[in-house]
Amino acid sequence: MTEHPFAQYVRILGKGKTGSRSLSQDEAYDAMGMIMRGEVEDVQLGAFLMLLRVKEESFQELAGFVSAIRTTLNAPDIAVDLDWASYAGKRRQQPWYLLAALALADSGLRVFMHGAAGHTAERVYSEQVLDALGEPCASDWHTVSDRLNSRNFAYLPLGCFSTPLQRMIDLRAQFGLRSPVHTLSRLLNPLAADYSIQSIFHPAYADNHQQAAALLGQAHAVVFKGEAGEAERKPEATCRVKTVHNGVLAETEWPRMLDGRQDKLDLLPIKDLLSAWCDDKISDYGRLAIQGTIAITLQLRSPELSQEQCLARADAIWQQRNRLRLNTTATENV
């Protein structure tokens, strides 16, 4: 029987403790190209993804995978100032990062957010919350362009621009585990924005994201451990931010903004986000999460600014947001 062409890549990863190795960037590119073209059997795909999960993907593999996927996206030329990856979801605290992103949009930045929903139980996702807030998600690139032109913000679900990737993320229900697709999707930057913000849940992944971004030629990027894995500053924790600026890799540390530890919320009511946005009814934790997230973004775009300058400007951006932007009639939990 003739060996399947993809078998070589499963073999590289699965030959045991002494025989297996990581894929080279070129091998990762070829392997993901076959997956995206539908040239791989389901059993091979499952084995490949889980072997990567156990080994943990290298930054060379991530760069190869992302490069191959980008050739399939066929995204149009849409100007965007900031690429924002949102693939984790929230379960303990409100998604304050969404209000940070919308405030940045009100300040004049064209913010493009992309993500995937529903892959992990008991979490709420960006697209669900945005729809409930009256900031509906786009369904195609044409709508993305319209939303950016009219509102400086657009969110496009992964399934609307890459069906194969969405299918792989949906395999979580069969695996019982997340796969490397959750990692690499954060690096996609489909509209090739010069500035990219990503978050990770496990600190060990930060170096891989940073180095993969540099290998992919990302001009400017930040990666940090955010609340629940979303790009949201945790005010109660020291925040180490990995940066890429024109090929130069660095790390900065932002001190904690708030003492103590927040209790897990039983519910995440949309009305609380609306009260925060429209009426300034917001906890210290929520306000600082928003301010801290905006500040990291500002330093990404202007590295010459000090943390104190970024925090002051972030506070001004939050205070100057358009309080009429969101749908004030939403009251249901997501």
C-alpha positions as CSV (number, residue, x, y, z in Angstrom):
1,M,0.0,0.0,0.0
2,T,1.3,3.4,-1.0
3,E,2.0,5.7,2.0
4,H,-0.2,8.8,2.2
5,P,1.9,12.0,1.5
6,F,0.9,13.5,4.8
7,A,2.1,10.5,6.8
8,Q,5.7,11.9,6.9
9,Y,4.6,14.8,9.0
10,V,2.7,12.6,11.5
11,R,5.8,10.4,11.7
12,I,8.2,13.3,12.4
13,L,6.1,14.3,15.4
14,G,5.2,10.8,16.6
15,K,8.4,8.7,16.6
16,G,8.8,8.7,20.3
17,K,11.0,10.4,22.9
18,T,14.2,9.9,21.0
19,G,13.0,9.8,17.4
20,S,10.5,12.7,17.2
21,R,11.3,16.3,16.6
22,S,9.6,19.6,15.7
23,L,8.8,20.4,12.2
24,S,11.0,23.0,10.4
25,Q,9.2,26.2,9.2
26,D,9.1,24.8,5.7
27,E,7.7,21.5,6.8
28,A,5.1,23.2,8.9
29,Y,4.1,25.4,5.9
30,D,3.8,22.3,3.6
31,A,1.8,20.3,6.2
32,M,-0.7,23.1,6.9
33,G,-1.0,23.8,3.2
34,M,-2.2,20.2,2.7
35,I,-4.6,20.5,5.6
36,M,-6.1,23.7,4.3
37,R,-6.5,22.2,0.8
38,G,-8.4,19.2,2.3
39,E,-5.7,16.7,1.3
40,V,-5.5,15.1,4.8
41,E,-7.6,12.3,6.2
42,D,-9.5,13.1,9.4
43,V,-7.6,10.5,11.4
44,Q,-4.3,12.0,10.3
45,L,-5.5,15.5,11.2
46,G,-6.5,14.4,14.7
47,A,-3.2,12.6,15.3
48,F,-1.2,15.6,14.0
49,L,-3.0,18.2,16.1
50,M,-2.8,16.1,19.3
51,L,0.9,15.2,18.8
52,L,1.5,18.9,18.4
53,R,-0.5,19.6,21.6
54,V,1.5,17.1,23.6
55,K,4.9,18.3,22.2
56,E,3.9,22.0,22.3
57,E,4.4,23.8,19.0
58,S,7.6,25.7,18.3
59,F,7.7,29.3,17.1
60,Q,9.1,28.0,13.7
61,E,6.1,25.7,13.4
62,L,3.7,28.5,14.3
63,A,5.2,30.8,11.6
64,G,5.1,28.1,9.0
65,F,1.4,27.2,9.8
66,V,0.3,30.9,9.8
67,S,2.2,31.6,6.5
68,A,0.4,28.7,4.8
69,I,-3.0,29.7,6.2
70,R,-2.6,33.3,5.0
71,T,-2.2,32.2,1.4
72,T,-5.8,30.8,1.6
73,L,-7.6,33.8,3.2
74,N,-8.0,36.0,0.2
75,A,-8.6,39.0,2.4
76,P,-9.1,42.3,0.5
77,D,-6.9,45.4,1.0
78,I,-8.7,47.1,3.9
79,A,-6.8,49.7,5.9
80,V,-6.7,48.9,9.7
81,D,-4.7,50.4,12.5
82,L,-4.8,47.5,15.0
83,D,-5.3,43.8,14.7
84,W,-6.9,42.3,17.8
85,A,-7.2,38.5,18.3
86,S,-10.0,37.3,20.6
87,Y,-10.1,33.5,20.9
88,A,-10.4,32.7,24.6
89,G,-13.7,33.8,25.9
90,K,-14.5,34.9,29.5
91,R,-16.0,33.1,32.5
92,R,-14.8,34.9,35.7
93,Q,-14.9,38.6,34.9
94,Q,-16.7,40.8,32.4
95,P,-15.1,41.3,29.0
96,W,-13.8,44.7,29.7
97,Y,-11.4,44.4,26.8
98,L,-14.3,45.0,24.5
99,L,-15.0,48.4,26.0
100,A,-11.3,49.2,25.7
101,A,-11.4,48.3,22.0
102,L,-14.5,50.4,21.4
103,A,-13.1,53.4,23.3
104,L,-9.9,53.1,21.1
105,A,-12.2,53.1,18.0
106,D,-13.9,56.2,19.3
107,S,-10.5,57.8,19.6
108,G,-9.9,57.4,15.9
109,L,-8.2,54.0,15.6
110,R,-9.5,51.5,13.1
111,V,-9.7,48.3,15.1
112,F,-10.2,44.9,13.5
113,M,-11.0,42.0,15.9
114,H,-11.4,38.4,14.9
115,G,-12.1,35.3,17.0
116,A,-14.1,32.1,17.5
117,A,-16.9,31.3,19.9
118,G,-18.4,28.3,21.5
119,H,-15.4,26.0,21.6
120,T,-15.2,25.9,25.5
121,A,-18.2,25.4,27.8
122,E,-19.2,28.0,30.3
123,R,-17.5,30.9,28.6
124,V,-18.9,34.0,26.8
125,Y,-17.3,35.2,23.7
126,S,-16.7,38.5,21.9
127,E,-19.2,38.0,19.2
128,Q,-22.0,37.1,21.6
129,V,-21.4,40.1,23.8
130,L,-20.9,42.5,20.9
131,D,-24.2,41.4,19.3
132,A,-26.0,42.0,22.6
133,L,-24.4,45.4,23.0
134,G,-25.7,46.5,19.6
135,E,-22.3,46.3,18.0
136,P,-23.2,43.5,15.5
137,C,-20.5,41.3,14.1
138,A,-19.7,41.3,10.4
139,S,-20.4,38.3,8.2
140,D,-18.0,39.1,5.3
141,W,-15.1,41.3,4.3
142,H,-17.5,43.9,2.6
143,T,-19.3,44.4,5.9
144,V,-15.9,44.6,7.7
145,S,-15.0,47.5,5.4
146,D,-18.3,49.3,5.9
147,R,-18.1,48.9,9.7
148,L,-14.5,50.2,9.9
149,N,-15.5,53.2,7.7
150,S,-18.5,54.0,9.7
151,R,-17.6,53.0,13.3
152,N,-13.8,52.4,13.3
153,F,-14.5,48.9,14.6
154,A,-15.3,45.5,13.1
155,Y,-15.4,42.0,14.4
156,L,-15.4,39.0,12.0
157,P,-15.8,35.4,13.3
158,L,-13.1,33.0,12.2
159,G,-15.7,30.8,10.4
160,C,-16.5,33.7,8.1
161,F,-13.0,33.9,6.6
162,S,-11.6,30.4,7.2
163,T,-14.0,27.5,7.2
164,P,-11.1,24.9,7.6
165,L,-9.7,26.6,10.7
166,Q,-13.2,26.9,12.3
167,R,-13.7,23.2,11.7
168,M,-10.4,22.4,13.4
169,I,-11.3,24.6,16.4
170,D,-14.7,22.8,16.6
171,L,-12.8,19.5,17.0
172,R,-12.3,20.5,20.7
173,A,-15.5,18.7,21.5
174,Q,-14.1,15.5,20.1
175,F,-10.6,15.9,21.6
176,G,-11.6,17.2,25.0
177,L,-8.6,19.5,24.5
178,R,-7.7,22.7,22.7
179,S,-5.4,22.2,19.7
180,P,-2.6,24.4,18.3
181,V,-5.2,26.1,16.1
182,H,-6.2,28.2,19.2
183,T,-2.6,29.4,19.3
184,L,-1.9,30.1,15.7
185,S,-5.2,31.9,15.1
186,R,-4.0,34.7,17.3
187,L,-1.2,35.3,14.9
188,L,-3.2,35.4,11.7
189,N,-3.6,39.2,11.3
190,P,-5.7,38.7,8.2
191,L,-5.7,42.3,7.1
192,A,-1.9,42.7,7.6
193,A,-2.1,45.5,10.2
194,D,1.2,47.0,11.2
195,Y,0.1,46.7,14.9
196,S,-1.1,43.5,16.6
197,I,-2.3,42.8,20.1
198,Q,-2.4,39.2,21.4
199,S,-2.9,37.5,24.7
200,I,-2.1,34.1,26.0
201,F,-3.3,32.1,29.0
202,H,-0.2,30.2,29.8
203,P,2.9,32.4,30.3
204,A,5.2,29.9,28.7
205,Y,3.5,30.6,25.3
206,A,4.5,34.2,25.3
207,D,8.0,33.7,23.9
208,N,6.7,31.5,21.1
209,H,4.1,34.1,20.1
210,Q,6.7,36.9,20.2
211,Q,9.3,35.0,18.2
212,A,6.7,33.7,15.7
213,A,5.4,37.3,15.2
214,A,9.0,38.5,14.5
215,L,9.6,35.5,12.1
216,L,6.4,36.4,10.2
217,G,7.6,40.0,9.8
218,Q,5.0,41.6,12.0
219,A,6.2,45.2,12.3
220,H,4.8,45.9,15.8
221,A,3.2,43.4,18.3
222,V,2.5,42.9,22.0
223,V,1.8,39.7,23.7
224,F,0.9,39.3,27.4
225,K,-1.0,37.1,29.8
226,G,-4.5,38.5,29.9
227,E,-7.5,37.8,32.0
228,A,-8.8,34.3,31.0
229,G,-6.5,34.5,27.9
230,E,-8.1,37.5,26.3
231,A,-6.1,40.7,25.6
232,E,-7.2,42.4,28.8
233,R,-5.0,43.8,31.5
234,K,-5.4,42.2,35.0
235,P,-5.2,45.1,37.4
236,E,-4.5,42.8,40.4
237,A,-1.3,41.3,38.8
238,T,2.0,42.4,37.5
239,C,1.9,42.3,33.7
240,R,4.9,41.3,31.6
241,V,4.5,42.4,28.0
242,K,6.5,40.9,25.2
243,T,7.0,43.3,22.3
244,V,8.2,43.3,18.7
245,H,9.2,46.5,17.1
246,N,10.7,46.2,13.6
247,G,12.5,42.9,14.4
248,V,13.6,44.0,17.9
249,L,12.3,41.7,20.7
250,A,11.9,43.1,24.2
251,E,9.9,42.8,27.4
252,T,8.4,45.4,29.7
253,E,6.8,45.0,33.1
254,W,3.7,46.9,34.2
255,P,3.2,47.0,38.0
256,R,-0.1,45.9,39.5
257,M,-2.8,48.5,39.7
258,L,-5.0,47.0,42.4
259,D,-4.4,45.0,45.6
260,G,-6.3,41.9,46.4
261,R,-8.0,39.3,44.2
262,Q,-11.4,39.6,42.5
263,D,-14.0,37.0,43.2
264,K,-15.4,35.0,40.3
265,L,-18.7,36.4,39.1
266,D,-21.6,34.0,38.9
267,L,-23.2,35.9,36.0
268,L,-21.9,38.4,33.4
269,P,-24.9,40.7,32.8
270,I,-24.8,42.8,29.6
271,K,-26.5,45.6,31.5
272,D,-23.4,46.0,33.7
273,L,-21.3,46.6,30.6
274,L,-23.9,49.1,29.4
275,S,-24.0,50.9,32.7
276,A,-20.2,51.2,32.6
277,W,-20.2,52.5,29.1
278,C,-23.2,54.8,29.2
279,D,-23.4,56.0,32.8
280,D,-19.9,55.5,34.3
281,K,-21.3,52.9,36.8
282,I,-18.2,50.7,37.0
283,S,-16.1,49.0,39.6
284,D,-12.5,50.1,40.2
285,Y,-11.5,46.7,38.8
286,G,-13.4,47.3,35.5
287,R,-12.1,50.8,35.1
288,L,-8.5,49.8,35.7
289,A,-8.8,46.8,33.4
290,I,-10.0,49.1,30.6
291,Q,-7.4,51.8,31.3
292,G,-4.6,49.3,31.6
293,T,-5.6,47.6,28.3
294,I,-5.8,50.8,26.4
295,A,-2.4,51.9,27.9
296,I,-0.7,48.8,26.6
297,T,-2.1,49.4,23.2
298,L,-0.9,53.1,23.3
299,Q,2.6,52.1,24.2
300,L,2.5,49.5,21.4
301,R,1.8,52.3,18.9
302,S,4.1,54.9,20.6
303,P,7.0,53.0,22.4
304,E,8.6,56.4,23.3
305,L,5.8,57.1,25.7
306,S,6.2,56.2,29.4
307,Q,3.8,54.0,31.2
308,E,2.5,57.0,33.2
309,Q,1.9,58.9,29.9
310,C,0.1,56.0,28.4
311,L,-2.1,55.5,31.5
312,A,-3.0,59.2,31.5
313,R,-3.9,59.1,27.8
314,A,-5.8,55.9,28.3
315,D,-7.9,57.6,31.0
316,A,-8.6,60.5,28.6
317,I,-9.7,58.1,25.8
318,W,-12.1,56.3,28.2
319,Q,-13.6,59.6,29.4
320,Q,-14.0,60.9,25.8
321,R,-15.7,57.8,24.4
322,N,-19.1,58.1,22.6
323,R,-21.5,57.2,25.4
324,L,-24.3,56.9,22.8
325,R,-22.5,54.2,20.8
326,L,-24.1,51.1,22.4
327,N,-27.6,49.7,22.6
328,T,-29.1,50.8,25.9
329,T,-32.0,48.4,25.8
330,A,-30.0,45.2,26.2
331,T,-30.6,43.7,29.6
332,E,-30.1,39.9,29.3
333,N,-27.2,37.9,30.4
334,V,-25.1,36.3,27.6
